[in-house]
Amino acid sequence: GGGIAACGNVANSTCTDTGLNNRTCECAVGFSGISPAAFADNENEFSGICVDDDGCALNGGGIMACGNVDNSMCTENGPNSRICECAAGYTGIEPTELADDSNDFFGQCVDVDGCALNGGDVLACGNIANSVCTDNGLNSRICQCDVGYEGIEPTELTDDKNDISGVCG
């Protein structure tokens, strides 16, 4: 028989027929740990462990594993697979599963508008009437009373936190 039985029953290995009673055994794509070896007839000396490669180390690792898209992040997803998506605080590209050395992750990951969080407008500022929100960069915003109103000091809020209270009167 063929398959992994022809390669010493090493899990995650592949057998390639190379001619009359000859074969090459090696770790399957996405696995490493044993150098390829050639065998003839009934030889079956292929042994060791083929371990899952880190999909996020492919193409140079880091953002290179995700099409070199700035502000992207890579998450290992099993044998030779990874999920690429925009990092926290960024949006623009749907999470994408990539396999092998594929690098089909395209687009831009852009800063989330802090004032659009929690429903936007005054909802981004704790639903305080007469408050105004100003985007402050990466997933951040400044909430304060609108011109002509007093009551709350300018307060920086990050992510979807809405820990601000008071009245603008």
C-alpha positions in Angstrom: 0.0 0.0 0.0 0.9 3.6 -0.2 0.0 6.7 1.8 1.6 7.2 5.2 2.0 3.4 5.7 4.7 3.6 2.9 6.3 6.3 5.0 6.6 4.5 8.4 3.1 5.6 9.4 4.4 9.1 10.2 1.3 11.3 10.7 1.2 14.3 8.4 3.6 12.8 5.9 3.2 12.2 2.2 4.6 9.6 -0.1 5.5 10.4 -3.7 6.1 7.6 -6.2 9.5 8.3 -7.9 9.6 5.3 -10.2 10.1 1.5 -10.1 9.7 0.5 -6.5 11.1 3.9 -5.3 9.4 6.6 -3.4 10.1 9.8 -1.5 8.7 10.5 2.0 8.4 14.0 3.4 6.3 16.1 5.7 3.0 17.2 4.1 2.6 20.9 3.1 2.2 22.9 6.2 4.3 20.6 8.3 8.0 20.3 8.9 10.4 18.4 11.2 11.8 15.6 9.0 14.0 16.0 6.0 12.7 14.4 2.7 14.1 10.9 2.3 14.1 8.4 -0.7 13.4 4.7 -0.2 13.4 1.7 -2.5 11.5 -1.6 -2.3 10.3 -2.4 1.2 12.5 0.0 3.1 10.5 2.0 5.7 13.1 4.0 7.7 11.1 7.2 7.6 10.6 8.2 11.3 10.1 11.3 13.5 7.4 13.8 13.9 5.9 16.2 11.3 4.8 19.3 13.2 2.4 22.0 12.2 4.1 25.0 10.7 3.2 28.4 12.2 1.0 29.9 9.4 1.8 33.4 10.8 5.5 32.8 10.2 5.0 32.4 6.4 6.1 35.1 3.9 8.4 36.6 6.5 6.0 36.7 9.4 4.3 39.7 11.0 2.2 41.8 8.6 4.1 40.1 5.8 2.0 37.0 6.5 -1.1 39.2 5.8 -0.2 40.7 2.5 2.0 43.4 4.1 -1.2 45.3 5.0 -0.4 48.0 7.6 -2.4 47.6 10.9 -3.2 44.0 10.2 -2.8 41.0 12.5 -2.3 37.3 12.0 -3.8 34.5 14.1 -2.6 30.9 13.7 -5.5 28.7 12.5 -4.3 25.1 12.4 -2.1 23.3 9.9 -0.5 25.9 7.5 -3.5 28.2 7.9 -4.0 31.6 9.4 -6.6 34.3 9.8 -5.7 37.8 8.7 -7.7 40.7 9.9 -7.5 44.3 10.9 -5.9 44.9 14.3 -8.0 46.2 17.2 -9.1 49.8 16.6 -8.9 49.4 12.8 -11.5 48.3 10.2 -11.8 47.9 6.5 -11.1 44.3 5.6 -13.1 41.3 6.6 -11.2 38.5 8.4 -9.7 36.2 5.7 -8.4 32.7 6.0 -5.2 32.1 4.2 -3.4 28.8 3.6 0.1 27.8 2.5 2.0 30.8 1.3 -1.0 32.5 -0.2 -1.0 36.2 0.5 -4.4 37.2 -0.8 -5.2 39.8 1.8 -5.8 43.2 0.2 -7.1 46.6 1.1 -6.5 49.0 4.0 -7.0 48.7 7.7 -8.1 52.2 8.8 -8.6 53.8 12.2 -12.1 53.4 13.6 -13.7 56.8 14.1 -14.0 57.0 17.9 -17.1 59.2 17.5 -18.9 56.5 15.6 -18.7 54.1 18.5 -21.7 53.2 20.7 -24.1 54.5 18.0 -22.3 57.9 17.3 -23.4 61.4 18.1 -24.2 62.1 21.7 -24.3 58.3 22.3 -20.5 58.2 21.9 -20.4 60.6 24.9 -22.5 58.7 27.4 -25.8 60.1 25.8 -25.1 63.4 27.6 -27.3 66.1 26.0 -25.4 69.1 24.6 -22.1 67.2 24.5 -19.8 67.1 21.5 -17.5 64.3 20.4 -14.1 64.9 18.6 -12.2 62.0 17.1 -8.8 61.6 18.8 -7.0 59.1 16.7 -6.8 55.3 17.2 -10.2 54.3 18.6 -10.2 57.3 20.9 -12.4 60.4 21.2 -12.7 63.5 23.4 -16.1 64.3 24.9 -16.9 67.7 26.2 -19.8 70.2 26.5 -20.7 72.0 23.3 -19.9 75.7 22.9 -22.1 77.7 25.3 -22.6 74.8 27.7 -20.7 73.9 30.9 -20.6 70.9 33.2 -18.1 68.2 32.1 -14.4 68.6 31.5 -12.9 67.4 28.2 -12.6 63.6 28.8 -10.8 61.0 26.6 -12.7 57.8 26.0 -11.2 54.7 24.2 -12.7 51.7 22.5 -16.4 51.3 23.3 -16.1 52.6 26.9 -18.6 55.1 27.8 -17.6 55.9 31.4 -18.5 59.6 31.4 -21.3 61.2 33.3 -22.5 64.7 34.1 -24.7 67.4 32.6 -23.9 70.0 30.0 -26.1 72.9 31.0 
